[in-house]
């Protein structure tokens, strides 16, 4: 009998050990894989970089990945594993771009908001030399509290002063999320690893942007990167309004957290930070041919794809020769190329302190707003800090409203985006301008 009992105990221990081993394997196996961006390496070599997130079935970042775990196909062709380099984000010296949108409507008053504000201050304290953070507050309008250009001390001071708006009657949640994603899209010099954190009770009543528009902007189109939008929801009334936060996160391949008690708010901010800090950067050699490439990343039985445009260096030397010869011919022939218009036109102020002043549109993208870090500063209390944006492609100019409080109008019609023709009259807040070319 004793022998039988000993044998049964041994079998039970073996089964338990086997179960624990299987559980450990499940906890370390990649069950979710997200390829967020494919970009040229900043080193100047002909290499591309992939930004990826690998998670277990429990949403934990997978630790200890190595180049041999990764398979990359470039337009269907397997990239040799010998040339791959892999590092976690915080070891790769690349930095991260973080945009945080906080709901400051009156329903957020109390401990949940206080803990969210403390968590943002912790984010600022954790920032490394290459990290960039922006903080937005939304209630019945969207305000940029901290821009990506703000220093740490300025960012801390502005966040500490942030309070719930007890007079707000509406909550433009989708506009706040849209603005956060759009700020990253417009930041050409920001670190490529980027993500958004939205803290709210999930209620939206008054946004110009729709939930689907925010999801589309975050997911990206064509060769644009994916920007994960993590959401942290706190609802005192049972969680019925949190579905929009869940859809927003799932649509951008991110995670939604629902805090049933205020104590969980800070821990969820910490979890998001940890997930992104433990994401990976993979470098691989590539031939820069100027073409569109489909990149497939696989780890185990999980895969994801992204599109990218490679730089064109295949004919660099010949291009310089041709360009030099062309320039010489133009000079010799007396062609006054410099007299051609060097910009896509200009905006002329029709009223206000800058009346009569003309602003040449010399950049592909220009921001319009009340703050001095905009490309076109419109000094008026009716103008939002970041009000609108101009996109210039050759002679094509388009204006886009970026969640302003008082709207953007072209020839008397309120617009979200609109191509401009010479003579079009634009109203920003209470200031009129005209587009000329």
Helices and strands as residue ranges (DSSP letters): H 2-28, E 32-40, E 47-55, G 67-69, E 71-74, E 77-78, G 81-83, E 85-88, G 89-91, E 97-103, G 106-108, H 111-126, E 132-138, E 142-146, H 152-160, H 173-186, E 194-200, H 211-219, E 228-233, H 243-251, E 256-258, H 263-277, E 280-285, E 292-299, E 302-309, H 316-332, G 337-339, E 346-349, E 358-360, E 365-369, E 376-377, E 388-393, E 396-401, E 408-410, E 413-415, E 417-419, E 425-428, E 431-436
